[in-house]
Amino acid sequence: MVPGIADKGALIVLNSVIINSNARTNTHIDLLIIIVIIGRRRILEEYEHIEQNEKRFAKERENLIKLNSLSVQAKEIT
């Protein structure tokens, strides 16, 4: 998982919101912080999903390599 990227993105958005909303109420800023947190969580979930897929693909690749090896051995026998 790469939480650093999501953290930086959340901080950039949050800083931008605070700078651009000088006269806004705290309620608006609180709502925007909640939106940023939800977005950050979704980014982290997506990274976890990508990591799971990478692990699955690595296992499938290993299985294909083994299958290919067995196929070569079978051709040598026949």
C-alpha positions as CSV (number, residue, x, y, z in Angstrom):
1,M,0.0,0.0,0.0
2,V,1.2,3.6,-0.8
3,P,-0.5,5.8,1.8
4,G,2.0,8.6,1.2
5,I,0.5,9.6,-2.2
6,A,-3.0,9.7,-0.8
7,D,-1.8,11.7,2.2
8,K,-0.1,14.3,0.0
9,G,-3.2,14.5,-2.2
10,A,-5.5,15.0,0.8
11,L,-3.2,17.7,2.2
12,I,-2.9,19.6,-1.1
13,V,-6.7,19.6,-1.4
14,L,-7.2,20.6,2.2
15,N,-4.6,23.4,2.0
16,S,-6.2,24.7,-1.2
17,V,-9.6,24.6,0.4
18,I,-8.5,26.5,3.5
19,I,-6.6,29.1,1.5
20,N,-9.4,29.6,-1.0
21,S,-12.1,29.8,1.7
22,N,-10.8,32.6,3.9
23,A,-14.2,34.0,4.8
24,R,-16.1,30.7,4.8
25,T,-17.6,29.2,7.9
26,N,-16.0,26.4,9.9
27,T,-19.0,24.2,8.9
28,H,-18.0,24.4,5.3
29,I,-14.4,23.6,6.0
30,D,-15.5,20.6,8.2
31,L,-17.6,19.3,5.4
32,L,-14.8,19.7,3.0
33,I,-12.4,17.9,5.4
34,I,-14.9,15.0,5.6
35,I,-15.0,14.9,1.8
36,V,-11.2,14.8,1.6
37,I,-11.1,12.0,4.2
38,I,-13.6,9.9,2.3
39,G,-11.6,10.5,-0.9
40,R,-8.4,9.5,0.8
41,R,-10.0,6.3,2.1
42,R,-11.2,5.4,-1.4
43,I,-7.8,6.0,-2.8
44,L,-6.3,3.7,-0.2
45,E,-8.9,1.0,-0.9
46,E,-8.1,1.2,-4.6
47,Y,-4.4,0.7,-3.8
48,E,-5.3,-2.3,-1.8
49,H,-7.4,-3.7,-4.6
50,I,-4.5,-3.1,-7.1
51,E,-2.1,-4.9,-4.7
52,Q,-4.4,-7.9,-4.4
53,N,-4.7,-8.1,-8.2
54,E,-0.9,-7.9,-8.6
55,K,-0.5,-10.8,-6.1
56,R,-3.2,-12.8,-8.0
57,F,-1.5,-12.1,-11.3
58,A,1.9,-13.2,-9.9
59,K,0.4,-16.5,-8.8
60,E,-1.2,-17.0,-12.2
61,R,2.1,-16.2,-13.9
62,E,3.9,-18.8,-11.8
63,N,1.2,-21.4,-12.6
64,L,1.6,-20.6,-16.3
65,I,5.3,-21.0,-16.1
66,K,4.9,-24.4,-14.4
67,L,2.4,-25.5,-16.9
68,N,4.7,-24.4,-19.8
69,S,7.5,-26.4,-18.2
70,L,5.4,-29.5,-17.9
71,S,4.3,-29.0,-21.5
72,V,7.9,-28.9,-22.6
73,Q,8.7,-32.0,-20.6
74,A,5.8,-33.8,-22.1
75,K,6.9,-32.9,-25.6
76,E,10.4,-34.2,-24.8
77,I,9.0,-37.5,-23.6
78,T,6.9,-38.1,-26.7
